Amino acid sequence: MCKKLLIVLVFLLVVATIVIIVICSRCKELPDGTELVKPPSFYEEKRTATLVYLTAVYPQGKESFEKMDSTELAIFYNSLWYYYNCEASFNEEFGEYNSLGPAVKHCWQTLPGCGTQWPKLPYTPQGYLYSIKDWVMNMWTPWIYSKSDKDPSYFTSSTPAVTMWTWYNGPSPMFMPQRCIVRMVYDPERPKLHTREDAYTPGVFHSINQPSLTPGGVGDFSSYWNYPNNWWLGNHRYLEVTYSDILNIGSGAMIWWNGMPGSGVFVDLGKSKKARNKVDGVLQLAREMSQTSQGRNKLKEWYLSDDPYDIVAGLMVSPCRETPPQVWDSINNKKIQLNFCLGAGYTFDGIPTAADGWSSVTSVEGTDWYSWCGKEKTDPNRPWAFGLPNTCIDDIAEGRSYAADRFSSTGQSDEALSAMGWWLGYDTIQLLQSANGNGFWQVEVLELRNFPPEVKQRDYSKFLQVQYDSKGTPTITWRFDNGWIKKYMDSISQYVSIRDPTDVVNENKAKKCVFPVLWEEQGKLGWTWNCACKGTMSEMFTKLSMNGATFPPTTFNQCYPGGLGFGKQPMNGPDSPPFG
């Protein structure tokens, strides 16, 4: 009897030990399955600083954070995608685009108030982090693996004060200023695929190390870094977002939120549509509209077909195959129709040609499908798109190849997403792996609320106008004469709140976001608008988003003798040109 009892006790002890080991292992586990790299004493030592930083980002979560032990707090901190980094600095010299012209010194200093007004990071987070210094100084390496050893000041997400629309501005996946750390949340591997001719030097060939795509369609694929609770799959209505750049001009809706856990700024999605990228979104919305006779008629009216694949193919040609939407003619004071897609159909020059094998897919035309697809014969019913077949359109929508995936980043889909989303009554459209202009991806959310009812008929004349240069070339801009843009921006705050990230849907813990005052000049909204909430760390970006849309990058991010910037003023103030 005693022997049997002893066996049972030993068995229970073994089971309990296994359970404890599993629990302890999981309590240190990060979203990618790895564990915290530092010893427990490191996180215990950093606990107070971690609390200070997280409470500055999430003031509504203060009590929840204080209940966590040092390991739990470290897991939460190291599971974020985005970090405010007031220590970010940059002082490097490198050549301009394609090594044309002399090397130029690019510089920026730590943000004033860092460590007092703005809490410093307790330590650099663990995992794959985008790094502008490695991008421009280490053979165009876009991200490096952090073991929380490097000083936070090392990490800068883009060239100072310039967004990433050309490759030397950096690998950051967002139109965002430089004072932040951004995590690479998709597959970080870059396998060698094939060899191709250099885009700039005929006769010279390179092996291309193209980033791996996260395989599968929406609902099938998993982000490499999926914290918290796969929110990027739309499992609850609130998303943490950032937005700090120019508004989206001339392509339908105005705001693209950037999904970024760690921002502390939450947007209520409302009625939301979920897609992988822009082309996938167009296909899904067109399919939904084609389910009714009214929807089919509207598709034929707008895009000359009710076939979703025809509609996507029509966005690949230049100008787009469509009935143009209406905008306001500021010269003749009347509504006119204008085709937005005057430059559609080409991939972005996102990845540079360099000695490590990276190569650009620049100047590849969408209708030149046989150069990147080749899975199906030419479609004879689509001569206006050079026979672009459905299989290749699926390649783009599902990201089956890197070259195909790049086409989802071109702007010709934006207006179609907006128009169909408005007609179907969606509040937002989520893109979970949206290809962007720097060669990588991001979570994007298209905001469709608070527009005039005419948008359901593709009439944008109340908020978009066309202007003409001396050659008569049309340019789409906002309408400033009727005050619409200011009213629109003021109305957006109703969807934004600050919340406890450990109890997101608890409305008793939520607080309305109050936007800081927007920059205005002569009655016009300034070029930049910041998604920031008063009383949180996000307010660090109230004046931190001046970028190359306003001035050419060479105007204000180069260092003059003595470390002076634009206007020959010291480069240590807010990230805007220091006029002198």
Secondary structure, DSSP 8 states (H G I E B T S, - for coil): -HHHHHHHHHHHHHHHHHHHHHHHHHHTB-TTS-B--S-HHHHHHTHHHHHHHHHHH-GGGHHHHHTS-HHHHHHHHTT-SEEE-TT--EEEEE--GGG-S--EEEEE---TTBTTTB---SS--EEEEE-HHHHHHTTT--EEEEES-S-GGG--SSSTT--SSSGGG---SSS--SSEEEB--S-----EEEEEE-SSSTT-EEEEE------SSTTT---SS-TTTTGGGTSSSEEEEE-EE----SSSSSEEEEE-TTS--EEE--SEEEESSHHHHHHHHHHHHTTSHHHHHHHHHHHS-S-HHHHHHHTSSSS-SS---EEEETTTTEEEE--S-SS-SB----S---TTS----TT-BTT-GGGT--SS---TT-GGGTT--HHHHHHHHHT-SHHHHHGGGSGGGHHHHHHHHHHHT-SEEEEEEEE-TTSSEEEEEEE--S--GGGGGTB-TTTEEEEE-TT--EEEEE--TT-HHHHHHHHHGGGEEE--TTSTT-GGG-EE-------EETTEE-S-EE---TTSGGGGGTT----TTTS-HHHHSB-BTTTB-GGG-BS-SSSS----
